[in-house]
Amino acid sequence: MSEPISALQGATYTQGIAEITALDPIGMISLRGDLTASYLKKPVKKITGVAMPEVRGINLDAGKGVAWMSPDELLLIGPYADVATNLETLHKAIGSNHALAVNVSDARAVFRVSGVHTREVLAKLAPVDTSRDAFAPGTIRRTRLAQVPAAFWMIDDDTAELVCFRSVAQYVFDLLKTAAQPGSEVNYHRG
């Protein structure tokens, strides 16, 4: 098995109102099906160690987790090296039921945005209310950054992680850098 390579080789931007970092590849499995079915719930819990999320929710613990992506889709997150084993677990559990589990790890790029102005950087690019009251840790938004699809969530009050297609990684990195330019704060009221 070849070694995973980051889309942008760990690129960082630190001169702005937030720090932007391209992360190393993480394991991601797109799971589609009846999210209420026990044949999906049980292996998801076994693989991630966390409960199924609520609508627009993400449950994470120690680098593993599961995110709600749509009424019939989850994104399982974990170590890159565990994806093949996790897929095997899911395929056995799904059996002949109508569901789909696919490794999307290499098709995605992951970024971390950190600092006290993280929410402002995201708000400039996505039509999402990123205020603390509306967008707390444990919630995820699947949206657009400028014109490209992305999903992001808060790790804590000042740190977000963002996933996009690998093919637009450089574009998204550049968007994030532009939105993080000094002097471009949008005056969120911190509370």
Secondary structure by P-SEA (a helix, b strand, c coil): cbbbbccccccccccccbbbbbccccbbbbbbcccccaaaaaaaaaacccccccccbbbbccccccccccccbbbbbccccaaaaaaaaaaaaacccccccccccccbbbbbbbccaaaaaaaacccccccccccccccccccccccccbbbbbccccbbbbbccccaaaaaaaaaaaaaccccccccccc
